[in-house]
Amino acid sequence: MIQMIPVEHNIQVYQGEYITLTIGCDSVTNAEDVFACLRRYSWDDEIISRFVITNSEQPLLEGEKSKLNLTLDTNSIDSGTYYWDMFAWAGNRPIKCLVKGKIIIKQGISNRGK
């Protein structure tokens, strides 16, 4: 049995920026069948924020059966290091971690007002 390891994707942004990802899937995947969120620590129960996930209308690349768009607004999230992942779900049960990583939100200088 081959066990696939989730893709690791680390991100660094300034507070207030949007994180937008387009993820190609090798099977037909509906946005309602996945969940992605941000937590301060991987073992935390508290969800800091949830990604908005939609099915993408972008053309598929070779090997892709579908694409998903993930968006996260960092405006109300404090600067710091966070952990995120995206799981495929079947009903009310997570079945596979597809993507995981760290998000570092930095404090900017000019983004706090003019």
Backbone as JSON, one array per atom type, in Angstrom:
{
  "sequence": "MIQMIPVEHNIQVYQGEYITLTIGCDSVTNAEDVFACLRRYSWDDEIISRFVITNSEQPLLEGEKSKLNLTLDTNSIDSGTYYWDMFAWAGNRPIKCLVKGKIIIKQGISNRGK",
  "N": [[0.84, -1.18, 0.0], [0.63, 2.17, -0.9], [1.4, 5.09, 0.77], [0.49, 8.33, 0.64], [2.16, 11.38, 1.21], [1.14, 14.49, 2.57], [1.21, 17.48, 0.58], [3.51, 20.04, 1.32], [3.17, 23.42, 2.08], [4.41, 26.39, 2.77], [3.78, 29.71, 3.86], [4.27, 33.24, 3.7], [3.14, 36.35, 4.73], [2.06, 39.81, 4.91], [0.23, 41.33, 7.55], [-3.14, 41.89, 6.87], [-3.07, 41.38, 4.18], [-4.49, 39.33, 1.58], [-4.5, 35.81, 1.4], [-4.31, 33.78, -1.31], [-4.86, 30.82, -2.92], [-4.6, 28.44, -5.56], [-5.42, 25.21, -6.07], [-4.64, 22.31, -7.74], [-6.3, 19.27, -8.39], [-6.07, 15.7, -8.52], [-8.31, 14.22, -8.75], [-11.88, 14.45, -9.12], [-13.0, 16.98, -7.17], [-15.12, 18.49, -4.91], [-15.78, 21.7, -3.54], [-17.26, 21.64, -1.18], [-16.48, 19.31, -0.02], [-14.07, 19.53, 1.24], [-12.0, 20.98, 3.82], [-10.36, 23.71, 5.26], [-8.28, 25.29, 7.61], [-6.9, 27.64, 10.03], [-4.71, 27.48, 12.72], [-3.21, 28.37, 15.87], [-1.35, 26.64, 17.06], [-0.49, 23.31, 16.09], [-1.78, 21.42, 17.67], [-3.88, 22.75, 18.85], [-7.33, 23.27, 19.72], [-8.79, 25.49, 19.12], [-9.95, 27.31, 16.39], [-8.47, 29.71, 14.47], [-9.02, 31.02, 12.07], [-10.97, 30.38, 9.1], [-10.42, 29.09, 5.84], [-11.94, 30.31, 2.86], [-13.39, 28.31, 0.52], [-13.72, 27.51, -2.86], [-14.89, 26.07, -5.95], [-12.76, 26.17, -8.74], [-12.79, 27.98, -11.82], [-10.79, 28.01, -13.61], [-8.78, 26.88, -16.41], [-8.0, 23.38, -16.66], [-4.92, 21.74, -15.94], [-2.63, 19.3, -17.33], [-3.37, 16.11, -16.11], [-4.94, 17.04, -14.06], [-8.14, 16.91, -12.53], [-9.86, 18.59, -11.33], [-10.02, 21.89, -9.83], [-9.36, 23.87, -6.94], [-10.09, 26.92, -5.28], [-8.64, 28.68, -2.65], [-9.08, 31.04, -0.11], [-7.95, 33.41, 2.25], [-8.43, 35.97, 4.51], [-6.22, 38.03, 6.1], [-6.51, 40.23, 7.7], [-7.72, 40.53, 10.26], [-6.19, 38.92, 11.84], [-3.74, 38.37, 14.24], [-0.22, 39.22, 14.09], [2.25, 36.67, 13.67], [3.22, 33.18, 13.96], [1.5, 30.54, 12.43], [-0.37, 27.48, 11.91], [-1.59, 25.5, 9.21], [-3.88, 23.45, 7.35], [-5.39, 21.36, 4.82], [-8.05, 19.25, 4.6], [-9.62, 16.42, 3.09], [-12.97, 15.49, 3.37], [-15.4, 13.05, 4.37], [-18.63, 12.98, 4.74], [-19.09, 13.55, 8.1], [-16.47, 13.16, 8.81], [-12.94, 13.48, 8.76], [-10.83, 12.41, 6.1], [-8.43, 12.46, 4.64], [-5.4, 14.24, 4.66], [-4.55, 16.78, 2.56], [-2.99, 19.07, 1.97], [-0.56, 20.91, 3.83], [1.0, 23.18, 6.18], [2.94, 26.06, 7.31], [1.96, 29.34, 8.22], [3.23, 32.48, 8.21], [2.55, 35.5, 9.56], [3.35, 38.75, 9.16], [3.97, 41.93, 10.68], [3.32, 44.92, 9.07], [4.5, 48.19, 7.98], [3.44, 50.46, 6.55], [0.89, 49.55, 6.19], [-0.92, 50.09, 8.18], [-2.44, 52.33, 8.1], [-3.04, 55.57, 6.62]],
  "CA": [[0.0, 0.0, 0.0], [1.38, 3.42, -0.97], [0.82, 6.14, 1.59], [0.92, 9.62, 0.12], [2.42, 12.42, 2.2], [0.54, 15.75, 2.12], [2.07, 18.52, 0.04], [3.78, 21.09, 2.31], [3.2, 24.74, 1.46], [4.59, 27.44, 3.77], [3.39, 31.01, 3.31], [4.61, 34.41, 4.51], [2.4, 37.52, 4.26], [1.9, 40.91, 5.86], [-1.12, 41.42, 8.08], [-4.05, 42.65, 6.01], [-3.07, 40.82, 2.83], [-5.24, 38.1, 1.33], [-3.8, 34.63, 0.89], [-5.14, 33.14, -2.33], [-4.2, 29.65, -3.5], [-5.35, 27.58, -6.45], [-4.87, 23.87, -5.9], [-5.09, 21.32, -8.71], [-6.58, 17.96, -7.78], [-6.03, 14.61, -9.5], [-9.64, 13.61, -8.78], [-12.93, 15.46, -9.06], [-13.16, 17.37, -5.78], [-16.03, 19.6, -4.7], [-15.39, 22.58, -2.43], [-17.98, 21.25, 0.03], [-15.9, 18.07, 0.5], [-12.77, 19.81, 1.86], [-12.02, 21.99, 4.88], [-9.02, 24.23, 5.57], [-8.34, 26.31, 8.65], [-5.67, 28.15, 10.61], [-4.63, 27.36, 14.18], [-1.95, 28.9, 16.42], [-0.49, 25.46, 17.19], [-1.14, 22.18, 15.43], [-2.59, 20.67, 18.63], [-4.97, 23.59, 19.35], [-8.71, 23.06, 19.29], [-9.34, 26.77, 18.65], [-9.73, 27.7, 15.0], [-8.24, 31.15, 14.36], [-9.76, 31.46, 10.89], [-11.24, 29.34, 8.09], [-10.29, 29.46, 4.43], [-13.11, 30.22, 2.0], [-13.01, 27.39, -0.54], [-14.66, 27.44, -3.97], [-14.38, 25.38, -7.13], [-12.15, 27.11, -9.68], [-13.2, 27.94, -13.22], [-9.58, 28.06, -14.44], [-8.55, 25.67, -17.21], [-7.26, 22.31, -16.0], [-3.64, 21.33, -16.49], [-2.53, 17.86, -17.55], [-3.45, 15.31, -14.9], [-5.92, 17.6, -13.12], [-9.56, 16.63, -12.76], [-10.58, 19.75, -10.79], [-9.2, 22.88, -9.12], [-10.01, 24.57, -5.85], [-9.54, 28.22, -4.84], [-8.67, 28.9, -1.21], [-8.82, 32.44, 0.21], [-7.93, 33.74, 3.67], [-8.19, 37.38, 4.8], [-5.39, 38.09, 7.32], [-6.67, 41.55, 8.31], [-8.07, 40.47, 11.68], [-5.35, 37.91, 12.48], [-2.52, 38.96, 14.81], [1.03, 38.76, 13.5], [2.8, 35.49, 14.34], [3.31, 31.94, 13.2], [0.31, 29.71, 12.53], [-0.34, 26.23, 11.15], [-2.8, 25.31, 8.42], [-3.94, 22.29, 6.49], [-6.65, 21.14, 4.12], [-8.44, 17.84, 4.65], [-10.81, 15.92, 2.41], [-13.93, 14.95, 4.34], [-16.51, 12.2, 3.92], [-19.65, 13.21, 5.76], [-18.57, 14.34, 9.23], [-15.19, 12.56, 9.19], [-11.8, 13.77, 7.89], [-10.29, 11.15, 5.58], [-7.09, 12.59, 4.06], [-4.77, 15.55, 4.64], [-4.06, 17.03, 1.2], [-1.97, 20.12, 2.0], [-0.31, 21.41, 5.18], [2.13, 24.09, 6.23], [2.97, 27.17, 8.26], [1.72, 30.69, 7.7], [3.83, 33.53, 9.04], [1.94, 36.8, 9.31], [4.25, 39.79, 9.67], [3.4, 43.27, 10.84], [3.88, 45.87, 8.12], [4.68, 49.56, 8.43], [2.49, 51.35, 5.88], [-0.44, 48.94, 6.06], [-1.75, 50.39, 9.36], [-3.17, 53.57, 7.91], [-2.33, 56.7, 5.99]],
  "C": [[0.89, 1.25, 0.0], [0.66, 4.46, -0.13], [1.37, 7.48, 1.12], [1.08, 10.62, 1.26], [1.78, 13.72, 1.69], [1.6, 16.7, 1.56], [2.27, 19.58, 1.13], [3.92, 22.43, 1.59], [3.24, 25.79, 2.57], [4.4, 28.8, 3.12], [3.82, 32.11, 4.27], [3.91, 35.62, 3.9], [2.49, 38.62, 5.31], [0.45, 40.98, 6.29], [-1.95, 42.34, 7.2], [-4.08, 42.14, 4.59], [-3.98, 39.59, 2.77], [-4.28, 37.01, 0.9], [-4.76, 33.96, -0.08], [-4.33, 32.02, -2.98], [-5.14, 28.97, -4.47], [-4.67, 26.23, -6.42], [-5.49, 22.93, -6.93], [-5.24, 19.96, -8.05], [-6.59, 16.88, -8.87], [-7.31, 13.77, -9.51], [-10.66, 14.75, -8.73], [-13.22, 15.74, -7.6], [-14.08, 18.58, -5.71], [-15.6, 20.39, -3.47], [-16.05, 22.17, -1.11], [-17.35, 20.02, 0.7], [-14.52, 18.27, 1.13], [-12.94, 20.92, 2.9], [-10.59, 22.4, 5.15], [-9.15, 25.33, 6.6], [-6.95, 26.62, 9.17], [-5.76, 28.01, 12.12], [-3.28, 27.89, 14.64], [-0.92, 27.78, 16.55], [-1.22, 24.27, 16.59], [-2.05, 21.39, 16.37], [-3.76, 21.49, 19.2], [-6.33, 23.13, 18.86], [-9.3, 24.33, 18.68], [-8.95, 27.04, 17.2], [-9.6, 29.22, 14.97], [-9.04, 31.72, 13.2], [-9.94, 30.28, 9.94], [-10.97, 29.91, 6.71], [-11.66, 29.39, 3.76], [-12.66, 29.38, 0.81], [-14.11, 27.34, -1.58], [-14.04, 26.59, -5.08], [-13.91, 26.41, -8.14], [-12.71, 26.89, -11.08], [-12.0, 27.99, -14.16], [-9.42, 26.78, -15.23], [-7.7, 24.65, -16.44], [-5.95, 22.04, -16.71], [-3.62, 19.81, -16.65], [-2.53, 17.11, -16.21], [-4.45, 15.83, -13.88], [-7.34, 17.24, -13.54], [-10.44, 17.77, -12.24], [-9.56, 20.68, -10.13], [-10.03, 23.53, -8.04], [-9.31, 25.9, -5.6], [-9.71, 28.31, -3.34], [-8.3, 30.36, -0.96], [-8.91, 32.63, 1.72], [-7.59, 35.21, 3.82], [-7.43, 37.47, 6.12], [-5.58, 39.39, 8.09], [-6.92, 41.49, 9.82], [-7.26, 39.43, 12.45], [-4.08, 38.58, 12.97], [-1.28, 38.42, 14.1], [1.56, 37.59, 14.33], [2.86, 34.31, 13.4], [2.1, 31.07, 13.49], [0.51, 28.44, 11.69], [-1.66, 26.06, 10.43], [-2.72, 23.96, 7.72], [-5.3, 22.24, 5.8], [-6.9, 19.64, 4.09], [-9.62, 17.58, 3.73], [-11.68, 15.27, 3.48], [-14.93, 14.05, 3.64], [-17.56, 12.28, 5.02], [-19.08, 14.07, 6.87], [-17.21, 13.82, 9.71], [-14.07, 12.98, 8.23], [-11.17, 12.47, 7.41], [-8.87, 11.28, 5.03], [-6.61, 14.04, 4.14], [-4.14, 15.74, 3.27], [-2.9, 18.02, 1.17], [-1.8, 20.56, 3.44], [0.85, 22.39, 5.12], [2.01, 25.1, 7.35], [2.62, 28.45, 7.51], [2.33, 31.66, 8.7], [3.21, 34.85, 8.61], [2.81, 37.85, 9.98], [3.49, 41.1, 9.8], [4.1, 44.2, 9.86], [4.02, 47.25, 8.75], [3.57, 50.46, 7.85], [1.08, 50.78, 5.78], [-1.37, 49.27, 7.23], [-2.46, 51.73, 9.26], [-2.34, 54.63, 7.25], [-3.02, 57.98, 6.32]]
}
